[in-house]
Amino acid sequence: MLFKRNWRLPAFMQGDSSSTEALAQRLGVAAAAIMWPYWLWQMLIDDRPNLVDTKAHFVAFGLYCVAELALIFAAVTGKRNYVVKCLRGVYVTVVAGVLLSVLFQSDQVGNPAAVMSVTAFSGVGATALALTVPLRISIQLFVVLVGGAALSSAVLAGRHAGFELIAEVGFALANSFPFVLLAGGSVAASQIIDTTEAKAAREEARAAEINARSKTLLAFSGLVHDRVLSTLNGIAQGIVPRKLSTEALLTLTDSANYTKIGTLIEELQRQVATNPNCDFSVDSDVDLNLVTVPGEVVTAMAMAVAEAALNTQQHAGAGARSWCHVKVSEHSVTVEYGDNGVGMDKRTLDPRRAGIEVSVLGRIRSLDGGEADLETEPNKGLKYVLSWKDDASPSGNGYEEDDSPIAHILGINILFSLPIFVVLVIVIEFVVLSVNTNNHIVVFSAAIVACIALAILFIPGDPTISVPRALVVSAGIIILVAFERHQGIEYTGMWQDFWILNFTAFMVSLLILRGRITIALCTLLLCAGILQFEHMLQLPGALEISGWMLLQRSLLVVVALLVRFCIHFFVQRLPRAREHRRLAAARAAEAVASEALRKGRYRWVEDQVRPIFESVQVLQKVTPALQQRAMLTEARIRDTIRAPLLDDATLHANVWDARQRGVEVRLLDDRSTRENPVYTSGHKLAIARVIRAALESIAYAEAGTITIRIGPPGRNWFATISDEKGIRRFDHYGNELHSTTSAADTR
């Protein structure tokens, strides 16, 4: 099938915008610029007497020529403002041509059948406008222009009967409506594609930002954990740490809750109060009692300023003055801390220095919405700018992604719907009634064939109809053409005399829109060949009809090919954009979950060590109870790091009690620390059974060593428990293996 393969738009058509909507509009301008000369040529052929005798027609023809030049210019430049103006200008030009033809119509016309040549391409103006305005407005303006032009043309040509006017206006609207509808649908689809791809880009940027922030948090947490564990180890040995102001007192508030901004201000004042030469000030444009911030922001800000104040005391030099200025707004907090000390050269600053990069800048950058910067020069002091902004999540931007099928978005379901089918049938009947014929049976038989072919074409289903249905429609079109020379029409040059030719071109264009391009084009060429053959044989009734006349009326087919080309583009691109959006959202959600997990573990460490560090800070000495608690807490934290699969509250509580009794308990996990761990549905049950068996070993142990180990992938056992009774192995379902086990097998 034509256009089945993926295609790439030529670089010439890329323009100055990556917007799909802008691309659709530019393609519309290019199509109009290509087809517009055809109508100008038709006007010269059919309406030359009017152009010569009527100034209004001549002026209108000049306007059309100017519109063509503007279309070419817009298509070549690709500037979106030019494109939109030209598309709307086409509509205005056609409206002007209609008005000129109506208001200044000469009484002497050279060709009554072409009183208003503009009627033939008034639909182009409506279609062009549909690419730039909402579909509801474009349909209203389409009815006004196309319907008004057809009605005016019929009246000026002397056709006043009601059924003639209905037939004229109805057929004109039916010819152009599919393309106006699909043009508006194309813009809607392109807007959805643009919005979907933009949201995917935002989600990817958000995921990248979160991942970068998580890396900073991971490095920061690693250093903090190292310090925490080393500090705990020192306390366990009876050593009082010299510095607990920043790394020891890790939590000021519950990080999961929001805290009034006053808590942060009070804590900042307390942290900088250790330096008597520090000036503290607060600037706010809102009521401080109404501002709340997350607890983790309070914690990070206070600890960062505490570290900065400590660095000032240690490195700024004697007599150095410092300041701390807090700026509070409704959704942001900025803390500026600086001193006039010796400063430093940022280029020589070691990024691994924990005091600045981790404890000050790293803390703030690890926050969601946090930014931190350091301004310093040698002998000119330094200034930290620490800020946090409550940025709204991109997921809450109010946009609800349209997941409707592409056929609904483009309007294909509306075009090939029962109401449109009924309207077309009514139009066909009025057209038949307006035909001046001597053989009504043949005309009505042709109308019945046309309605049957339409019914088959309009059967609901997939936007692309099946090949058998397309062949049946094709056969109906061929039969319809066969009726042409048998109608017994007295030809007057009016469009109704050639209604079968017009309707054949219309049916072929609909068949193209339903996705059967090859069948449609072959049908058109075959029909034209039949008509031309009959004309050459000078068969009765075929002298006035030729295959060329059918091709001449088949510009709709060219338009349908262009529209189908665009539909194929949207059918391919929209699902890709939606899949891109889903993948980006999944990556962003994964990044958020990963960051939340790291923050949650960090807060858990804070909660574990805070009581110990606060006690040491208050007592300024290490009691035996604090020593034991520090030893047990350090071991508990290391268990969590070393054995994530064994992170069970009941197990940890029993391990804590056993260690208090003097039992050495080791938890090891060699599976989740590997790069690509392999899990099955039975592993959760296996871990639960292993933990249950471990609890039994730990509960009755009074001395010795107990090791619970989750084995690495690839072993024929899942876990082992080693105690004074020996080594027990468990399979991948948690069932104990009773075969003899050597120590080498557990390595």
Summary of the structure (lengths in Angstrom):
residues: 747
radius of gyration: 40.6
end to end distance: 62.6
largest distance: 120.7
contacts: 2454
relative contact order: 0.08
helix: 64%
strand: 9%
